Amino acid sequence: MKTLTYIAAGILLAGQAWPQTRELGGTGELLDGVAAVVDSGVVLKSELTARLDLVMASLREQQRQMPAEERRPLPPLSVVEDQVLDQLVLRQIQLQRAERFGIVVGDEMLNAAISSVASENGITLEQMPAALASEGIDYAAYRQETREQIMLDQLVQRDVLARINITPRELQLCLARSAASLAEDVDYNLSHILIALSPSATREETDAARAEIEEVFAQLEDGVDFAQLAVTHSDGQGALEGGSLGWRKGAQLPTLFADIVVQMEPGTISDPIQSASGFHIVRVNEIRGAQAVMVDQIRARHILMQPNEILDEATVEQRLSGIREDVLGGDDFGAIAQALSEDPASAAENGDLGWVVPTDFVPEFSQRLTELEVGELSEPFRTRFGWHIVEVTDRRTYDTTEEIKEQRCVETIRASKMEEQQQLWLQQIRDQAFVERRL
């Protein structure tokens, strides 16, 4: 349950704290306070308290796992509280913006996301409520927080990725580098401290930010823990996780870090770096070598039918059994799929899914693809999308290096620009919002 617990803990303590702070008073009114007013919404004190408890517990656990001689005092509670409130305010700004743009996450998309988490933990979507309950997590709150996170991801796609342009020259240079360099296949685990600057920052504000990053750098050289300084000082999105940026391919490093990071050793920190979004310090935590790009692929085709008000589950299963017998008797699979399949994308291709990796699909579908022999047509089976029959038409072990090189360069260039663009965007929408802190 490690993955499930980690993801749930990072999302749901706000839901757990609800009954502790939202009690009915003698007048029948809910007792809670407002930590901040954010445009047309609020951040409640109960949300702040719950998230602060989670962050402090995480910091204490990180400290507990460190050798005793490396432990440092935790940041003051007031400092962490300010950071947590800033993150909650920024989340509220983004959620309101997503709602204004009509970004909606339906149940089907939400179920797919939760099913992916469930699959990583070796359980099904139907088993998730009980699994979460065993960890003390409310399933309804988990669904709501997951829905909101998907909304925020879609907002970033709309507002940030949409304005990242890739020129033909950039693509050409990337392809040339990928042919000449192995650095793109090296993975870097990074942490990051950012002292942010508004695009409209005055000279005095810039000088103050420069002084702060130089002070942070001096403390790092004196041996102060990077993660604790990130919590205390950083304006980056991963500040409360010790500034973690996670694992990045060499070719996907933010542009302003790339040339510096590839020359660094594990455990080292960079000198302060200035950019349009502020001042940065990067730490290389770990480095690992290139990974193979050979993949086992399956060529498959399927027919999907969904129960409705007229056709119940048993009827749909029986109908697909009849179609299976017709195909085995010589009827054309492609023609039937085009006429009857309720998967529009594959139906237009005579049911063909193309070359796929089984793990890209929900567990039930993936299992059938893995079990079937080439030329074998499955019995009808159920997934959350409906009833299927599927046939594996071919298998191969495929070197994807050349085929995906151009697409990989496109993704690489976007990723290298993403960090900077997202930070500028967050600063911009924060500057445009009305925020009144009430602590």
C-alpha positions in Angstrom: 0.0 0.0 0.0 3.1 2.3 -0.2 2.0 4.2 -3.3 -1.6 4.5 -2.2 -0.6 5.7 1.2 1.8 8.3 -0.2 -0.6 9.7 -2.7 -3.6 9.7 -0.3 -1.6 11.3 2.5 -0.5 14.1 0.2 -4.1 14.9 -0.7 -6.5 14.1 2.0 -5.6 15.3 5.5 -7.8 18.3 4.8 -10.8 15.9 4.7 -9.7 14.2 7.9 -9.6 17.4 9.8 -13.1 18.5 8.8 -15.0 17.0 11.8 -12.4 18.4 14.2 -13.0 22.1 13.3 -16.4 22.2 11.6 -18.5 21.4 14.7 -21.9 22.9 15.3 -22.0 25.6 17.9 -24.9 26.4 20.2 -26.5 28.7 17.6 -26.5 25.9 15.0 -23.8 27.7 12.9 -20.7 25.8 11.7 -17.6 26.9 13.7 -14.6 27.6 11.4 -12.4 30.5 10.6 -11.2 32.0 7.3 -7.4 31.9 6.9 -7.5 33.9 3.6 -10.0 35.4 1.2 -9.0 34.6 -2.4 -11.1 36.4 -5.0 -14.5 34.8 -4.8 -13.4 32.0 -2.5 -11.7 31.3 0.8 -9.1 29.1 2.5 -10.5 27.9 5.8 -8.5 27.6 8.9 -9.4 23.9 9.1 -7.8 23.4 5.7 -4.7 25.2 6.8 -4.5 23.3 10.1 -4.9 19.9 8.4 -2.3 20.6 5.7 0.1 22.1 8.3 -0.2 19.0 10.4 0.6 16.8 7.4 3.6 18.8 6.4 5.0 18.9 9.9 4.5 15.2 10.3 6.3 14.7 7.0 9.2 16.9 8.1 9.5 15.0 11.4 9.6 11.7 9.5 12.3 12.9 7.2 14.3 14.0 10.2 13.8 10.7 12.0 15.2 8.8 9.0 18.4 10.9 8.9 21.5 9.9 10.8 21.5 11.7 14.2 24.6 13.7 13.4 22.9 15.2 10.3 19.7 16.2 11.9 19.0 20.0 12.2 16.2 21.8 14.1 12.9 21.9 12.2 12.0 25.3 10.7 9.8 27.5 13.0 6.1 26.5 12.8 5.2 30.1 11.7 7.5 29.9 8.7 6.1 26.5 7.6 2.5 27.8 8.2 3.2 30.8 5.8 4.5 28.4 3.1 1.5 26.1 3.5 -1.0 29.0 3.4 0.7 30.4 0.2 0.3 27.0 -1.4 -3.4 26.7 -0.5 -4.0 30.3 -1.7 -2.3 29.5 -5.0 -4.4 26.3 -5.4 -7.6 28.2 -4.7 -6.6 30.8 -7.4 -6.0 28.0 -9.9 -9.2 26.1 -9.1 -11.3 29.3 -9.6 -9.5 30.0 -12.9 -10.2 26.4 -14.0 -13.9 26.8 -13.2 -14.1 30.1 -15.1 -12.7 28.4 -18.2 -15.2 25.5 -17.9 -12.7 22.8 -17.1 -14.7 19.8 -15.9 -13.5 16.4 -14.9 -16.2 13.7 -15.5 -16.6 10.5 -13.5 -15.1 8.4 -16.3 -11.9 10.4 -16.4 -11.8 10.4 -12.6 -12.3 6.7 -12.4 -9.5 6.1 -14.9 -7.1 8.1 -12.7 -8.1 6.3 -9.5 -8.0 3.0 -11.3 -4.4 3.7 -12.2 -3.5 4.3 -8.6 -5.3 1.2 -7.6 -3.5 -0.8 -10.2 -0.1 0.4 -8.9 -1.1 -1.0 -5.6 -2.3 -4.4 -6.9 -6.0 -3.7 -6.3 -9.1 -2.8 -8.3 -11.1 0.4 -8.4 -13.9 -1.4 -6.5 -11.4 -2.2 -3.7 -10.2 1.4 -3.3 -12.8 2.6 -0.8 -12.0 -0.2 1.6 -8.2 0.2 1.1 -8.4 3.9 1.8 -10.7 3.4 4.8 -8.0 1.0 6.3 -5.6 4.0 6.1 -8.2 6.3 7.7 -9.0 8.2 4.5 -12.4 9.2 3.4 -13.1 7.9 -0.2 -15.4 10.8 -1.1 -12.8 13.3 -0.1 -10.1 11.4 -2.0 -12.2 11.5 -5.2 -12.9 15.2 -4.8 -9.2 16.1 -4.2 -8.2 13.9 -7.1 -10.8 15.5 -9.4 -9.4 19.0 -8.4 -5.8 17.9 -9.1 -6.8 16.7 -12.6 -8.5 20.1 -13.2 -5.3 21.9 -12.2 -3.3 19.6 -14.5 -5.6 20.5 -17.4 -5.4 24.2 -16.5 -1.6 24.0 -16.8 -2.0 22.3 -20.2 -4.2 25.1 -21.3 -2.4 28.1 -19.9 1.2 27.1 -19.9 1.9 24.3 -22.4 -0.3 26.1 -25.0 2.1 29.1 -25.0 5.3 27.2 -25.3 6.4 27.4 -28.9 8.9 25.1 -30.5 10.7 26.5 -33.5 12.0 24.3 -36.4 15.5 25.4 -35.4 15.1 24.2 -31.8 13.8 20.8 -33.1 16.7 20.5 -35.5 19.3 21.3 -32.8 17.7 18.8 -30.4 17.8 16.0 -33.0 21.5 16.9 -33.6 22.3 16.8 -29.9 20.4 13.5 -29.4 22.6 11.9 -32.0 25.8 13.2 -30.6 25.2 13.1 -26.8 24.4 10.4 -24.3 23.5 12.9 -21.6 19.9 12.8 -22.6 19.7 9.2 -21.5 21.1 9.9 -18.0 18.6 10.5 -15.2 19.1 13.2 -12.6 17.3 13.4 -9.2 17.2 17.1 -8.4 16.2 19.5 -5.6 15.7 23.2 -6.1 15.4 26.4 -4.1 13.8 29.4 -5.8 13.6 33.0 -4.5 10.9 34.2 -6.8 10.7 37.6 -8.5 7.6 39.2 -10.1 8.2 40.3 -13.8 7.6 43.8 -12.6 10.0 43.6 -9.6 11.8 46.8 -8.7 15.5 47.1 -8.3 15.2 47.1 -4.6 13.1 43.8 -4.7 15.7 42.2 -7.0 18.6 43.2 -4.7 16.7 41.8 -1.7 16.1 38.5 -3.5 19.7 38.3 -4.5 20.8 38.9 -0.9 18.5 36.1 0.3 19.7 33.6 -2.2 23.3 34.4 -1.3 22.5 33.9 2.3 20.9 30.6 1.6 24.0 29.6 -0.5 26.3 30.5 2.4 24.2 28.3 4.8 24.4 25.4 2.4 28.2 25.7 2.2 28.2 25.6 6.0 26.4 22.3 5.9 22.8 23.3 6.6 20.3 20.8 5.3 19.1 21.6 1.7 15.5 20.3 2.3 15.0 22.4 5.4 16.3 25.6 3.7 13.9 24.8 0.8 11.0 24.6 3.2 12.0 27.8 4.9 13.0 30.0 1.9 11.9 28.5 -1.4 9.0 29.8 -3.5 9.1 26.7 -5.7 6.1 24.4 -6.0 8.1 21.6 -4.3 9.3 23.7 -1.4 7.3 21.7 1.2 8.8 18.4 -0.2 12.3 19.8 0.5 12.5 21.4 -3.0 12.3 18.0 -4.8 12.0 18.1 -8.6 12.2 14.3 -8.8 13.9 12.4 -11.5 14.5 14.2 -14.8 16.1 12.9 -18.0 19.2 14.9 -18.9 17.5 16.2 -22.1 14.5 17.3 -20.0 16.3 19.4 -17.6 15.0 23.0 -17.3 16.9 25.1 -19.9 18.5 27.4 -17.3 19.9 24.3 -15.4 20.8 22.0 -18.2 24.4 23.0 -18.9 25.2 23.3 -15.2 23.6 20.0 -14.0 25.3 17.7 -16.5 28.6 18.8 -15.1 27.7 18.3 -11.5 28.4 15.3 -9.3 25.8 13.6 -6.9 25.5 15.5 -3.6 26.8 18.9 -5.0 25.0 22.2 -5.3 25.1 24.9 -8.0 26.1 28.5 -7.5 23.0 30.8 -7.5 21.5 31.1 -11.0 19.4 34.2 -12.0 16.5 33.9 -14.5 13.3 35.9 -15.3 11.4 34.1 -12.5 14.0 34.7 -9.8 17.1 33.2 -8.3 17.8 29.5 -8.1 20.1 26.9 -6.5 20.0 23.3 -7.7 21.2 20.2 -5.9 22.0 16.9 -7.7 20.9 14.2 -5.3 21.5 11.1 -7.5 22.5 10.2 -11.0 21.7 6.9 -12.8 22.6 5.6 -16.3 20.6 5.3 -19.5 17.8 2.8 -19.8 17.0 0.5 -22.7 14.3 1.6 -25.1 13.3 -1.9 -26.4 9.6 -2.6 -25.7 7.4 -5.6 -26.2 4.4 -4.6 -28.3 1.2 -6.3 -29.3 -0.9 -5.6 -32.4 -4.6 -6.1 -31.5 -8.1 -5.3 -32.5 -11.3 -5.2 -30.5 -15.0 -4.7 -30.4 -16.6 -2.8 -27.5 -20.3 -2.8 -26.6 -21.9 -1.0 -23.7 -25.0 -1.9 -21.7 -27.7 0.8 -21.7 -31.4 1.2 -20.9 -32.4 -1.3 -23.6 -29.5 -3.8 -23.5 -28.6 -5.1 -20.0 -25.3 -6.8 -19.1 -26.4 -10.3 -19.9 -27.8 -9.3 -23.3 -24.6 -7.4 -24.3 -22.5 -10.4 -23.3 -24.7 -12.8 -25.2 -24.6 -10.5 -28.3 -20.8 -10.3 -28.2 -20.7 -14.1 -27.9 -22.8 -14.4 -31.1 -20.5 -11.9 -32.9 -17.5 -14.0 -31.8 -19.0 -17.1 -33.2 -19.7 -15.2 -36.5 -16.1 -14.1 -36.7 -14.8 -17.6 -36.0 -17.2 -18.8 -38.8 -15.6 -16.5 -41.3 -17.3 -13.1 -41.0 -15.1 -10.0 -41.4 -14.0 -8.7 -38.0 -13.2 -5.3 -39.4 -16.6 -4.8 -41.0 -18.4 -5.8 -37.8 -16.2 -3.5 -35.6 -16.8 -0.6 -37.9 -20.5 -1.1 -37.8 -21.1 -2.1 -34.2 -18.1 -1.2 -31.9 -18.8 1.7 -29.5 -15.1 2.7 -29.4 -15.2 5.4 -32.0 -11.4 5.7 -32.4 -10.7 2.0 -33.1 -14.0 1.4 -34.9 -12.9 3.8 -37.6 -9.8 1.6 -38.1 -11.9 -1.6 -38.3 -11.3 -2.2 -34.6 -7.5 -2.0 -34.9 -5.7 -0.6 -31.8 -2.3 -0.5 -33.6 0.9 -1.5 -31.9 0.4 -1.1 -28.2 2.0 -2.0 -24.8 -0.5 -4.0 -22.7 0.2 -2.0 -19.5 -1.2 1.1 -21.3 -4.7 -0.4 -20.7 -6.9 -1.1 -17.7 -5.8 -4.3 -15.8 -8.6 -6.5 -17.2 -7.8 -5.6 -20.8 -4.1 -5.8 -20.3 -4.4 -9.3 -18.8 -6.3 -10.5 -21.9 -3.8 -9.1 -24.3 -1.0 -10.8 -22.3 -2.7 -14.2 -22.2 -3.9 -14.4 -25.8 -1.9 -16.2 -28.5 -1.5 -14.5 -31.9 -4.6 -15.1 -33.9 -6.7 -16.1 -30.8 -10.0 -14.3 -30.3 -11.1 -13.8 -26.7 -14.3 -14.7 -25.0 -16.4 -11.6 -24.1 -15.1 -9.9 -20.9 -16.0 -6.9 -18.9 -14.0 -3.7 -18.0 -15.4 -0.5 -16.6 -15.8 0.7 -20.2 -18.2 -2.1 -21.2 -17.9 -5.6 -22.8 -15.1 -6.5 -25.2 -13.9 -9.2 -27.5 -10.3 -8.7 -28.5 -7.9 -10.5 -30.9 -4.1 -10.4 -30.9 -2.9 -10.2 -34.5 0.9 -9.9 -33.9 3.6 -9.5 -31.4 7.1 -7.9 -31.6 10.0 -6.6 -29.6 10.6 -3.2 -31.0 13.4 -0.7 -30.8 11.5 2.6 -30.4 14.6 4.8 -30.5 14.4 6.1 -34.0 10.7 6.2 -34.3 10.1 8.3 -31.3 13.2 10.5 -31.5 11.4 13.5 -33.0 8.5 13.3 -30.6 10.9 12.9 -27.8 12.6 16.1 -28.8 9.3 17.9 -28.9 8.5 16.7 -25.4 12.1 17.5 -24.3 11.9 21.1 -25.5 8.5 21.6 -23.9 9.8 20.1 -20.6 12.9 22.3 -20.6 10.7 25.4 -21.0 8.0 24.3 -18.7 9.6 25.0 -15.3 10.3 28.6 -16.1 7.0 29.3 -17.9 4.9 27.7 -15.1 6.7 29.8 -12.4 6.1 33.0 -14.4 2.5 32.0 -15.0 1.9 31.2 -11.3 3.4 34.6 -10.3 1.3 36.3 -12.9 -2.1 34.9 -11.7 -1.1 35.4 -8.1 -0.4 39.1 -8.8 -3.8 39.4 -10.5 -5.7 37.9 -7.7 -7.2 39.6 -4.7 -5.8 37.9 -1.6 -6.5 38.9 2.0 -4.7 36.9 4.7 -6.6 36.8 8.0 -4.2 35.1 10.3 
